[in-house]
Amino acid sequence: MLLLTIETTCDETAAAVVNEHLEVLASVVASQDELHQRFHGVVPEIAARAHVERILPVVDETLRRAEVTLKQIDAIAVANTPGLAGSLLVGLCAAKALALATDKPLVVINHLHAHIYACRIASGRDLFPCMGLIVSDGHSSLYRCLSPTDFDYVGGTIDDAAGEAFDKVASMLGLPYPGGPAISRAAANGDAQAYAFPRSFIKDQDRLDFSFSGLKTAVRYQIAGTGKVDFSKLELEEQVVSDVAASFEQAVVDCLVAKAVLACQRHQMQVLCVGGGVAANRRLRAQLQEACEANDIELHIAPFELCTDNAVMGAIAFEKIKANQFAELDVDSAPGLVRQP
């Protein structure tokens, strides 16, 4: 069985062809990083327009690389939640059109659930039940995953997502977009103990929540004070940038690791699966590994190529196909965070 998957939830236009054994025949991702660099973040209207231009060429290239035709595809899957409204609409409309034209069944998936399923794809075996941690530009969420089709939201950010905080702090420090990799590069030469930035809720054993807004504000006050400032004209010594980056990165990692371990303990989960763009952060991966070993938790982190948005993780649609969970052609997108499947 061959599945064509489409991903357009934010600023990556992606498609993949995967078989029922979760073997990837082809995967294509068209990045929009260059389009959004000058704005230091994703501009929804620009993202949507770029998807319109790229979606059909990306699908065509994916089929060409997989050496299959649309007639050989057995089902079409697309992420319809959560994400940017315009971006989601492009992918969903494309998937509907292809499903209608080829008379193939349509499957809609939750983008966040797919990030966790990336660990299942990489491991080659069933990892459920598990605790899922998604850390990306738009989301920092914890899910109790009883099965591939049964996800229960148990906690997450009450304000900024970790990836969003990385982007904003990078902008303040004069570092390029995307902020995550830029912060990590600068942090490599910095002292993570140089600045005592806040770690919200880290000692609160009753909450499985994150908050990065205060951390972001603390960085602002540290480098620019409390008055108005034009960050484009702010001059910081290279070592100061490195030290702030390292201290900020460490604060984010400490919060993510502490709450992930707490969630496993509270819900009696022995397996932790981690996905999303921020999961590519090497400091986070190392500290998660150390914490899980200390607490007898089996850790699975999506490989680097499956951390950022991609269509391969859309293979979670096979689980819905097994459960006979198909979508009608009038299915709509749901831009906001949908906490239940």
C-alpha positions as CSV (number, residue, x, y, z in Angstrom):
1,M,0.0,0.0,0.0
2,L,1.3,3.4,-1.0
3,L,0.5,6.6,0.8
4,L,1.0,10.2,-0.5
5,T,1.3,12.6,2.4
6,I,1.2,16.4,2.3
7,E,2.4,18.9,4.9
8,T,1.8,22.7,4.8
9,T,1.0,23.6,8.4
10,C,3.4,26.5,8.6
11,D,6.3,27.5,6.3
12,E,7.5,24.2,4.8
13,T,5.9,22.8,1.7
14,A,6.4,19.1,1.9
15,A,5.2,15.8,0.4
16,A,6.3,12.2,0.8
17,V,5.5,8.7,-0.5
18,V,5.6,6.0,2.2
19,N,4.5,2.3,2.1
20,E,2.7,0.3,4.8
21,H,6.0,-0.9,6.2
22,L,6.8,2.8,6.9
23,E,9.6,2.7,4.3
24,V,10.1,6.1,2.7
25,L,10.1,6.0,-1.1
26,A,10.6,9.7,-1.5
27,S,10.5,12.9,0.6
28,V,10.6,16.5,-0.6
29,V,10.7,19.6,1.5
30,A,10.7,23.2,0.1
31,S,11.9,25.5,2.8
32,Q,10.8,29.2,3.1
33,D,13.5,30.3,5.5
34,E,14.9,32.8,3.0
35,L,11.5,34.4,2.5
36,H,11.0,35.1,6.2
37,Q,14.5,36.0,7.3
38,R,14.1,39.7,7.0
39,F,11.1,39.6,9.3
40,H,12.8,37.3,11.9
41,G,9.8,35.1,11.9
42,V,7.1,33.5,9.7
43,V,4.7,35.9,8.0
44,P,1.4,34.0,7.5
45,E,0.4,35.7,4.2
46,I,3.8,35.2,2.7
47,A,3.8,31.5,3.8
48,A,0.4,30.8,2.3
49,R,1.3,32.4,-1.1
50,A,4.6,30.4,-1.2
51,H,2.6,27.2,-0.6
52,V,0.3,28.0,-3.5
53,E,3.3,28.3,-5.8
54,R,5.1,25.3,-4.5
55,I,2.6,22.6,-3.6
56,L,2.1,21.1,-7.1
57,P,5.8,21.1,-8.1
58,V,6.6,19.5,-4.7
59,V,4.0,16.7,-5.1
60,D,5.1,16.2,-8.7
61,E,8.8,15.9,-7.7
62,T,8.0,13.5,-4.9
63,L,6.1,11.2,-7.2
64,R,9.0,11.4,-9.7
65,R,11.6,10.5,-7.1
66,A,9.4,7.6,-5.8
67,E,9.0,6.4,-9.4
68,V,5.3,6.0,-9.0
69,T,2.2,7.7,-10.5
70,L,-0.9,9.0,-8.8
71,K,-2.7,5.9,-10.1
72,Q,-0.5,3.8,-8.0
73,I,-1.2,5.8,-4.8
74,D,-3.7,4.1,-2.5
75,A,-4.6,7.0,-0.2
76,I,-3.8,10.6,0.3
77,A,-3.1,12.1,3.8
78,V,-2.8,15.8,4.8
79,A,-2.3,17.6,8.1
80,N,-5.4,19.8,8.7
81,T,-4.6,20.9,12.3
82,P,-3.0,22.8,14.0
83,G,-1.2,25.5,12.0
84,L,-1.5,28.8,10.1
85,A,-5.0,29.2,8.6
86,G,-3.8,30.1,5.1
87,S,-1.1,27.5,5.0
88,L,-3.4,24.7,6.1
89,L,-5.9,25.6,3.5
90,V,-3.5,25.2,0.6
91,G,-2.4,21.7,1.6
92,L,-6.0,20.6,2.4
93,C,-7.3,21.9,-0.9
94,A,-4.5,20.2,-2.8
95,A,-5.1,16.9,-1.0
96,K,-8.9,17.1,-1.6
97,A,-8.4,17.8,-5.3
98,L,-6.0,14.9,-5.7
99,A,-8.4,12.6,-3.8
100,L,-11.3,13.7,-5.9
101,A,-9.5,13.4,-9.2
102,T,-8.1,10.0,-8.5
103,D,-11.0,8.6,-6.4
104,K,-8.6,7.8,-3.6
105,P,-9.5,7.9,0.1
106,L,-8.6,11.0,2.1
107,V,-7.1,10.9,5.6
108,V,-6.6,14.0,7.8
109,I,-4.0,14.0,10.6
110,N,-3.0,16.2,13.5
111,H,0.4,17.8,12.9
112,L,1.5,17.5,16.5
113,H,0.6,13.8,16.8
114,A,2.6,13.2,13.6
115,H,5.7,14.8,15.3
116,I,5.5,12.1,17.9
117,Y,4.9,9.4,15.3
118,A,8.2,10.4,13.7
119,C,9.8,8.5,16.7
120,R,7.8,5.4,15.8
121,I,8.9,5.6,12.2
122,A,12.6,6.0,13.1
123,S,12.6,3.2,15.8
124,G,11.0,0.6,13.5
125,R,8.8,-0.7,16.3
126,D,5.7,0.1,18.3
127,L,6.5,2.7,21.1
128,F,3.0,3.2,22.4
129,P,1.8,3.9,25.1
130,C,4.3,6.7,25.7
131,M,4.6,10.3,26.9
132,G,5.0,12.7,23.9
133,L,6.8,16.0,24.0
134,I,6.5,18.4,21.0
135,V,8.8,21.4,21.0
136,S,8.6,23.6,17.9
137,D,8.2,27.3,16.8
138,G,4.5,27.2,17.5
139,H,4.0,24.5,20.2
140,S,5.5,23.2,23.4
141,S,3.1,20.5,24.4
142,L,2.9,17.2,26.4
143,Y,0.6,14.4,25.4
144,R,-0.2,11.1,27.0
145,C,-0.2,8.8,24.0
146,L,-2.1,5.7,24.8
147,S,-2.0,4.5,21.2
148,P,-1.2,6.1,17.7
149,T,-4.8,7.3,17.5
150,D,-5.4,8.2,21.2
151,F,-3.6,11.3,22.3
152,D,-4.5,13.1,25.5
153,Y,-3.2,16.6,26.1
154,V,-1.7,16.9,29.7
155,G,0.2,20.2,29.6
156,G,2.1,22.8,27.6
157,T,3.0,26.4,27.3
158,I,0.7,29.1,28.6
159,D,2.3,31.8,26.4
160,D,5.2,31.6,24.0
161,A,6.4,28.3,22.5
162,A,10.1,27.4,23.0
163,G,10.9,27.8,19.3
164,E,9.1,31.2,19.2
165,A,11.3,32.3,22.2
166,F,14.4,31.2,20.4
167,D,13.5,33.3,17.3
168,K,12.7,36.4,19.3
169,V,15.8,36.2,21.5
170,A,17.9,35.6,18.4
171,S,16.4,38.7,16.9
172,M,17.3,40.8,20.0
173,L,20.9,39.5,19.9
174,G,21.2,40.4,16.2
175,L,21.4,36.7,15.2
176,P,19.8,35.4,11.9
177,Y,16.6,33.6,11.4
178,P,15.8,30.8,12.2
179,G,16.7,31.5,15.7
180,G,17.1,28.0,17.1
181,P,20.2,27.0,15.1
182,A,21.6,30.6,15.4
183,I,21.3,30.6,19.2
184,S,22.9,27.2,19.4
185,R,25.9,28.3,17.3
186,A,26.4,31.3,19.5
187,A,25.9,29.4,22.7
188,A,28.8,27.0,21.7
189,N,31.3,29.6,22.8
190,G,29.3,30.9,25.8
191,D,29.0,30.3,29.5
192,A,25.6,28.8,30.3
193,Q,26.0,30.0,33.9
194,A,26.8,33.6,33.1
195,Y,23.2,34.9,33.6
196,A,20.6,33.6,36.0
197,F,17.6,33.7,33.8
198,P,14.2,32.5,35.2
199,R,12.9,28.9,34.8
200,S,9.1,29.3,35.2
201,F,7.3,26.5,37.0
202,I,10.4,24.3,37.2
203,K,9.9,23.6,40.9
204,D,6.2,23.4,40.8
205,Q,5.4,19.7,41.0
206,D,1.7,20.3,40.5
207,R,1.9,21.8,37.0
208,L,2.9,20.3,33.7
209,D,3.1,23.7,32.1
210,F,5.8,25.8,30.4
211,S,6.1,29.6,30.2
212,F,8.8,31.3,28.1
213,S,7.5,34.8,27.9
214,G,9.1,35.9,31.2
215,L,12.4,34.3,30.1
216,K,12.3,36.3,26.9
217,T,11.6,39.5,28.8
218,A,14.5,38.8,31.2
219,V,16.9,38.5,28.2
220,R,15.6,41.8,26.9
221,Y,16.2,43.6,30.3
222,Q,19.6,42.0,30.6
223,I,20.9,43.3,27.2
224,A,18.8,46.5,26.7
225,G,17.4,47.6,30.0
226,T,13.7,48.6,30.5
227,G,13.4,51.6,28.2
228,K,12.6,51.7,24.5
229,V,15.4,50.3,22.3
230,D,16.1,49.8,18.6
231,F,17.6,46.3,18.6
232,S,19.0,46.8,15.1
233,K,21.3,49.5,16.6
234,L,22.2,47.6,19.8
235,E,25.9,46.9,19.9
236,L,26.9,43.9,22.0
237,E,30.3,42.3,22.5
238,E,30.6,38.9,20.8
239,Q,31.2,37.2,24.2
240,V,28.2,38.8,25.7
241,V,26.0,37.5,22.8
242,S,27.5,34.0,23.4
243,D,27.0,34.1,27.1
244,V,23.4,35.3,26.8
245,A,22.6,32.7,24.2
246,A,24.1,29.9,26.3
247,S,22.3,31.0,29.4
248,F,19.0,31.4,27.6
249,E,19.3,28.1,25.9
250,Q,20.1,26.3,29.2
251,A,17.1,27.8,30.8
252,V,14.8,26.6,28.1
253,V,16.3,23.1,28.2
254,D,16.1,22.9,31.9
255,C,12.3,23.6,31.8
256,L,11.6,21.2,29.0
257,V,13.5,18.4,30.6
258,A,12.1,18.8,34.0
259,K,8.5,18.8,32.9
260,A,9.0,15.9,30.5
261,V,10.4,13.7,33.2
262,L,7.7,14.9,35.6
263,A,5.0,14.0,33.1
264,C,6.4,10.5,32.7
265,Q,6.4,10.0,36.4
266,R,3.0,11.4,37.0
267,H,1.3,9.4,34.3
268,Q,3.5,6.3,34.9
269,M,4.9,6.2,31.4
270,Q,8.2,4.4,30.8
271,V,8.7,5.7,27.3
272,L,9.3,9.3,26.3
273,C,9.0,10.3,22.6
274,V,10.2,13.8,21.5
275,G,9.6,15.6,18.2
276,G,9.4,19.1,16.7
277,G,12.0,21.5,15.4
278,V,13.5,22.4,18.8
279,A,14.1,18.7,19.4
280,A,17.1,19.1,17.0
281,N,18.8,21.1,19.7
282,R,21.9,19.2,20.8
283,R,21.9,20.5,24.3
284,L,18.3,19.4,24.8
285,R,19.0,16.0,23.3
286,A,21.9,15.4,25.6
287,Q,20.2,16.6,28.7
288,L,17.1,14.6,28.0
289,Q,19.2,11.5,27.5
290,E,20.9,12.1,30.9
291,A,17.7,12.7,32.7
292,C,15.9,9.7,31.2
293,E,18.8,7.4,32.1
294,A,18.7,8.7,35.7
295,N,15.0,8.0,35.9
296,D,14.8,4.7,34.0
297,I,12.8,6.2,31.1
298,E,13.2,4.9,27.6
299,L,13.9,7.9,25.4
300,H,13.2,8.3,21.7
301,I,14.0,11.6,19.9
302,A,13.1,12.0,16.2
303,P,16.2,12.0,14.0
304,F,17.3,15.4,12.9
305,E,15.7,15.1,9.4
306,L,12.3,14.4,11.0
307,C,12.4,17.1,13.6
308,T,11.6,20.0,11.4
309,D,8.3,20.0,9.5
310,N,8.2,17.2,6.9
311,A,5.7,14.9,5.2
312,V,7.2,11.6,6.2
313,M,5.7,11.8,9.7
314,G,2.3,12.0,8.0
315,A,2.6,8.2,7.8
316,I,0.7,8.3,11.0
317,A,-2.2,8.2,8.6
318,F,-1.7,4.4,8.2
319,E,-2.9,4.1,11.8
320,K,-6.1,5.9,10.9
321,I,-6.5,3.8,7.9
322,K,-6.3,0.6,10.1
323,A,-8.9,2.1,12.3
324,N,-11.1,3.0,9.3
325,Q,-10.9,6.7,10.1
326,F,-11.2,8.4,6.7
327,A,-12.3,12.0,6.0
328,E,-15.1,13.3,3.8
329,L,-14.2,15.8,1.1
330,D,-16.0,18.6,3.1
331,V,-13.6,18.2,6.0
332,D,-12.3,21.6,7.2
333,S,-9.0,22.8,8.6
334,A,-8.6,23.7,12.2
335,P,-5.9,26.3,12.6
336,G,-6.0,26.4,16.4
337,L,-4.6,23.8,18.7
338,V,-6.9,20.7,18.7
339,R,-6.1,18.7,21.9
340,Q,-8.0,15.6,21.0
341,P,-7.7,13.5,17.8
